[in-house]
């Protein structure tokens, strides 16, 4: 295992994380997230390699924007009517921290619980 396994075209396919989509929508729009919804998201993330969790979250976010026809630079539209893009990205980056699911960034084995380099991920 390693970060190479998370790139498109490799054997590993990034999951769609259907259980995490409502968590992101509810949190970002200021609503309470039901415990069962949180558990579903947590289980889906726990089943993903520590190397690939951030990529899976950002892939989910990207697909949510595309499904709503949101263009780069737009805010307050689509799935997140009350959230600026920066807030949506930071919310997605911190989902793993809720359950303290580790994330690995490099071969040193150093980990974290929040996805870093949020700004490096495209807006849509």
N, C-alpha and C positions, 0 to 999 in steps of 0.2 A: 504494500500500500504506500501511497505517497501522493503529493499534490498532482502529479501527472495524471492520475486516474480520474481526475475531476474535469479534465478538459474535453470539449466537444470532440466527437470522433473516436474517443477511447471506449473501452469495454463498458465503463460505468456510464449510465445515463442519469442525469440529474433529475430527481423526482419532482413532480409538480407541487407537492406539499399542499394538497387540497384542505387539510385540516388546519393549516396555518393562515390561509387566506382570510377566514373570518376573524382570526385574532388580530391581524394587522388592520383590517378595516375597522373593527370595533374600537381598538385602542386608539387609533389615529383620529377617529371621529368622536372620541370622548365618551364612549359607551363602556359599560361594565362587560367583561368577557366571562361567560359562564364557565364554571370549573370543568365541565365535560369537554368543552371546546378547547380549553387550555391543555387538557390531558391528551386529546387527539393530536394536537400540534406537537406536543412534547414527544409523544411516541414516534411520530413520523421523523422528527429530527434525530431522536436517539438511534433510529435504525440506519442513519446515514453516517458514513465515515467522518471522523473528526476533521479530516482534510477538506471535506466537501460541503460542510454545513453552510458556510457563508455563501458559497457559490450557489447552492440550492435556494437559499433565501433570496438572493438578488435575482436569480433566474425567475423565481416566483413573482417578485415585484415587477420585473420587466414585463412578464407576460400579462400581469394584471393591468398595467398601463396600456399595453398594446390592445388588449381586449376592449378597453374603453375608448380607444382611438385618441389617446392623449399624445400630443406632440411635444417634443423637447421644449422645455422652457415654460410650458403651461403649468399652472398650479390651481388648486381649488376646483378641479374637475374630475369627472369619472368616478373611480372607486373611492377617492379620498376628497370629498367636497370641502372639508374644513381644514385640510392639512397642506402646508407647503411641502414641496419635494424634499427639502432638507430634513424636515420632521419625519416624513414617511421613511426616508432612508435610515435615519437614526433609530426609529422604532423597529424597523426590520433588523438592523444590526444588533439590537439588544434583546431580541426574542430568545436567543439561546441562554442569556444570562438569567432569565426567569427561572430556569430549571438547572442552572449551573452545568450546562452541557459544554464540555471543553471543545475548543477550536485549536487546530494546529496550523501555524503559518509557514514554518520552514523546518528543515531537517534537524535543527538543534533540539527539537522536541519541546521547546518552550510553547506553552499554550496560553489561552485566554478564554474568557467567556463571552466577550463581545467582539463582533466582527470589526476589524480595523480597516483603515483606508476606505471609509465609506465614500469619500469624494471621488475615488478612483472608479467607482461603478457608474456606468452611463445612466442617463436620466430616462431613456426610453428606447 
